[in-house]
Amino acid sequence: MDRSNKYHADAARGISARALLENKTLVDAFREIREHYVSALVSAPLRDVEGMQKIKMMIGTVDKLKETLEVYVSSGKVAEKELSWLERAKKKLRVV
C-alpha cells in the first residue's frame, strides 16, 4: 500500500471513529457499562481478589476501546493533513 492509499484509509477510519464517538447511544453505552463495572468493583468483597482483578480488566477494556477510537480520530486528522500537503506538492510540481 503506497503512502497515499494509507493516508486515505487512515482518514476514512478517523471519520468513522469520530462518528462513533459522537454517537449519543454509543457514548451512553460506554458510560453505563463503565459505571456498572465500577459499581461492581466497589461492592465486591475484599477477599474476592480474583473477581476484582477481572472487573478491573473489563473496565480497562472499555477504556482501551474508547482510547483506540480517539487514536483513530487523531491519526485520521494527521492523514488528512498529509493528503492535503501531498496534493499541494503535486500542484506545485505541475506548475513548474
C-alpha positions as CSV (number, residue, x, y, z in Angstrom):
1,M,0.0,0.0,0.0
2,D,1.5,3.3,-1.0
3,R,1.5,6.3,1.3
4,S,-1.4,8.0,-0.4
5,N,-3.6,4.9,0.0
6,K,-2.6,4.5,3.6
7,Y,-3.5,8.2,4.3
8,H,-6.9,7.7,2.6
9,A,-7.6,4.6,4.7
10,D,-6.5,6.3,7.9
11,A,-8.6,9.4,7.1
12,A,-11.6,7.3,6.5
13,R,-11.1,5.3,9.6
14,G,-10.8,8.5,11.6
15,I,-14.0,9.8,10.2
16,S,-15.8,6.6,11.1
17,A,-14.3,6.6,14.6
18,R,-15.3,10.3,15.1
19,A,-18.9,9.4,14.1
20,L,-18.9,6.6,16.7
21,L,-17.5,8.8,19.4
22,E,-20.2,11.5,18.6
23,N,-23.0,8.9,18.6
24,K,-25.0,9.6,21.8
25,T,-26.2,6.0,22.0
26,L,-22.7,4.6,21.9
27,V,-21.4,7.3,24.3
28,D,-24.2,6.4,26.8
29,A,-23.5,2.7,26.4
30,F,-19.8,3.2,27.2
31,R,-20.7,5.3,30.2
32,E,-23.3,2.8,31.5
33,I,-21.1,-0.2,31.1
34,R,-18.2,1.5,32.8
35,E,-20.4,2.7,35.7
36,H,-21.7,-0.9,36.0
37,Y,-18.2,-2.3,36.3
38,V,-17.0,0.4,38.7
39,S,-20.1,-0.3,40.9
40,A,-19.4,-4.0,40.8
41,L,-15.8,-3.3,41.8
42,V,-16.8,-1.1,44.7
43,S,-19.3,-3.6,46.0
44,A,-17.0,-6.7,45.6
45,P,-15.9,-8.3,48.8
46,L,-12.3,-7.6,49.6
47,R,-11.5,-11.3,49.8
48,D,-12.5,-11.7,46.1
49,V,-9.2,-10.6,44.7
50,E,-9.6,-12.6,41.5
51,G,-13.1,-11.2,40.9
52,M,-11.9,-7.6,41.4
53,Q,-9.0,-8.2,39.0
54,K,-11.4,-9.4,36.3
55,I,-13.6,-6.4,36.8
56,K,-10.6,-4.1,36.6
57,M,-9.7,-5.8,33.3
58,M,-13.2,-5.2,32.0
59,I,-13.0,-1.5,33.0
60,G,-9.6,-1.4,31.2
61,T,-11.1,-3.0,28.1
62,V,-13.9,-0.4,27.9
63,D,-11.4,2.4,28.4
64,K,-9.0,1.0,25.9
65,L,-11.7,0.7,23.2
66,K,-12.6,4.3,23.7
67,E,-8.9,5.3,23.7
68,T,-8.4,3.4,20.5
69,L,-11.2,5.2,18.7
70,E,-9.7,8.5,19.9
71,V,-6.3,7.5,18.5
72,Y,-8.0,6.6,15.2
73,V,-9.6,10.1,15.1
74,S,-6.2,11.7,15.7
75,S,-4.5,9.6,13.1
76,G,-7.2,10.4,10.7
77,K,-6.7,14.1,11.2
78,V,-2.9,13.7,10.6
79,A,-3.6,11.7,7.5
80,E,-6.0,14.4,6.2
81,K,-3.2,17.0,6.7
82,E,-0.7,14.7,4.9
83,L,-3.1,14.2,2.0
84,S,-3.6,18.0,1.8
85,W,0.2,18.5,1.8
86,L,0.7,15.8,-0.9
87,E,-2.0,17.4,-3.1
88,R,-0.4,20.9,-2.7
89,A,3.0,19.4,-3.6
90,K,1.6,17.7,-6.7
91,K,0.1,21.0,-7.8
92,K,3.4,22.9,-7.3
93,L,5.2,20.2,-9.3
94,R,2.8,20.6,-12.2
95,V,3.2,24.3,-12.3
96,V,7.0,24.2,-12.5
